[in-house]
Amino acid sequence: MPYLICEKCGKYYEFQKGESIDEIIICECGGKLNFVASLDEAPVHTFKTFRDLLSYRNFFILLIGFACVFFVGIPSIVGFEDNIAHFEGNWISFNYPNGWNLEENAFNEYNASVSGSNGYNHFYIDKKLKSDSDEVILSKLLSSGISHETMKIDGITAHKFIKAYDKYGNADIIVYLVKGNIIYNLKFYGNSKDVDEALDVVIKSFHIK
């Protein structure tokens, strides 16, 4: 049995015997009626041309994509920012994972430290005047065979030494850098996953004042 579907309100009209298509042109709501052979053929939305169909489809896909970004991507970004804390001292500043407890000790212009802990995990950052013995220590570390890599921290060449990744999943890492006549040591110890996360956050944001 053929039907007429209203493209405005969605109502359908079933042809009765003796009725002509010409007799029913406009729906009671004023919308245009479209002829279909059965309700299975009735479109969800009526389009004037195939181009209109493509435009509507592309818009719908774009709308879905935007919704995915908004409801999945943005909360993830916000969640990441919520998990980061910031330390602002007189001599350095850096970000660190939320949940770590920090303590600063500033003894004088050339000697200061910041320590952080998160249960079993610890990090310690200090500065001191460079001496000949420090050059000897660095030279010994570089020739010791300890895993080593060079990186840039706050635009300064730094040395990262991984002293241990033991069978219990613990890490012992030292990062050593020099600016002017001041040496900065960043020491991290604890669960390797937590230590690696803390180290990554700290060194990417580390700034010497």
C-alpha positions in Angstrom: 0.0 0.0 0.0 1.5 3.4 -1.0 2.0 6.2 1.5 2.5 9.9 1.6 5.1 11.1 4.3 5.2 14.7 5.5 8.7 16.1 5.4 7.8 18.6 8.1 6.1 16.8 10.9 6.8 13.2 9.9 3.2 12.0 9.7 2.2 9.6 7.1 -1.0 9.1 5.1 -2.0 5.7 3.8 -3.7 5.7 0.4 -7.2 4.3 0.3 -8.9 2.8 -2.7 -10.3 5.4 -5.0 -7.9 8.1 -3.8 -5.6 10.0 -6.1 -2.2 11.4 -5.3 -3.3 14.7 -6.8 -6.1 15.0 -4.1 -3.6 15.0 -1.2 -0.7 17.4 -1.8 -0.3 19.4 1.5 -0.2 18.0 5.0 -2.5 19.5 7.7 0.6 21.1 9.2 1.4 22.8 5.9 4.4 20.5 5.1 5.1 19.0 1.7 4.0 15.3 1.2 6.4 12.8 -0.4 5.3 9.6 -2.1 6.7 6.2 -1.0 5.6 2.7 -2.0 5.9 1.5 1.6 6.8 2.7 5.1 10.1 0.7 4.9 11.2 3.2 2.2 10.3 6.2 4.2 13.4 8.3 4.8 14.4 9.6 8.2 14.9 13.0 6.6 13.8 14.4 3.3 16.3 16.1 1.0 15.7 18.1 -2.1 18.9 16.9 -3.8 21.8 14.4 -3.3 24.1 17.4 -2.5 21.8 18.3 0.4 22.1 14.7 1.6 25.9 14.8 1.5 25.9 18.2 3.3 23.6 16.9 6.0 25.7 13.7 6.4 29.0 15.6 6.6 27.5 18.0 9.2 26.3 15.1 11.2 29.7 13.4 11.2 31.4 16.7 12.2 28.9 17.1 15.0 29.7 13.6 16.3 33.4 14.3 16.1 33.1 17.5 18.0 31.0 15.8 20.7 33.8 13.1 21.1 36.5 15.8 21.5 34.4 17.7 24.0 33.3 14.8 26.2 36.4 12.7 26.0 39.4 14.9 25.1 38.7 18.0 27.2 38.0 16.1 30.4 41.3 14.2 29.9 43.2 17.5 29.5 41.5 19.0 32.6 42.2 15.8 34.5 45.9 16.1 33.6 46.1 19.7 34.7 44.3 18.8 38.0 47.1 16.2 38.7 49.9 18.8 38.4 51.0 21.1 41.2 53.5 24.0 41.0 56.4 25.0 43.2 57.5 28.7 43.1 60.7 29.3 45.2 63.1 32.2 45.3 65.8 30.3 43.3 63.9 27.7 41.2 60.4 26.9 40.1 59.0 23.6 38.7 55.8 21.5 38.3 55.4 18.2 40.1 52.7 15.5 40.4 50.0 16.4 42.8 50.1 14.4 46.0 53.8 14.9 46.7 54.7 16.8 49.9 57.4 19.4 49.5 59.7 21.1 52.0 62.1 23.9 51.2 65.3 24.8 53.0 67.1 28.0 51.9 70.3 28.4 54.0 71.9 31.2 52.0 72.2 32.5 48.4 74.4 29.5 47.4 73.0 26.7 49.4 69.3 25.6 49.3 67.2 22.5 48.8 63.7 21.3 48.1 62.7 17.8 49.1 59.6 16.0 48.1 58.0 12.7 49.2 55.0 10.6 48.2 55.0 7.7 50.6 57.8 5.4 49.5 59.0 7.8 46.8 61.4 10.7 47.3 63.1 13.5 45.3 65.7 16.0 46.5 66.9 19.1 44.7 69.7 21.2 45.9 72.2 23.8 44.8 75.7 24.7 46.0 78.8 26.4 44.9 80.8 24.4 42.4 84.2 23.1 43.5 87.0 21.1 42.0 85.8 18.0 43.8 82.4 18.2 42.0 84.2 18.1 38.6 86.0 15.0 39.8 82.7 13.4 40.9 81.1 14.1 37.6 84.2 12.8 35.7 84.0 9.6 37.8 80.3 9.2 37.1 80.8 9.6 33.4 83.5 7.0 33.3 81.8 4.6 35.7 79.6 2.8 33.1 76.4 3.9 34.9 73.6 4.5 32.4 73.9 8.1 31.3 72.2 10.5 28.9 72.6 14.2 28.1 69.5 16.5 28.0 68.5 20.1 28.1 66.9 21.5 31.2 65.9 25.2 31.2 68.3 25.6 28.2 71.2 24.1 30.1 73.0 20.9 29.3 72.3 18.4 32.0 73.5 14.9 32.8 71.1 12.2 33.8 72.5 9.1 35.6 70.4 6.0 36.3 72.1 4.4 39.2 69.7 1.5 39.5 66.5 -0.1 38.2 66.4 -3.1 40.5 64.4 -6.3 40.4 61.8 -4.8 42.9 60.8 -2.1 40.5 62.8 0.7 42.2 64.7 3.5 40.5 67.6 5.6 41.7 68.2 8.6 39.4 70.5 11.6 39.6 70.3 14.6 37.3 73.3 17.0 37.4 73.6 20.5 35.8 75.8 23.6 36.2 74.8 27.2 35.7 77.6 29.7 36.3 79.3 28.7 39.5 76.3 26.9 40.9 75.7 23.1 40.7 72.2 21.7 40.8 71.5 18.1 41.7 68.1 16.5 41.2 67.9 13.1 42.9 64.9 10.7 42.6 64.4 7.4 44.4 61.4 5.1 44.7 59.0 3.0 42.6 60.3 3.4 39.0 56.9 4.2 37.6 56.3 7.0 40.1 59.8 8.3 39.9 59.9 8.4 36.1 56.6 10.3 36.1 57.8 12.8 38.7 61.1 13.3 37.0 59.5 13.9 33.6 57.1 16.5 35.1 59.9 18.3 37.1 62.6 18.5 34.4 60.1 19.7 31.6 59.1 22.7 33.8 62.4 23.2 35.8 63.5 26.9 35.8 66.4 28.5 37.5 65.9 32.1 38.6 
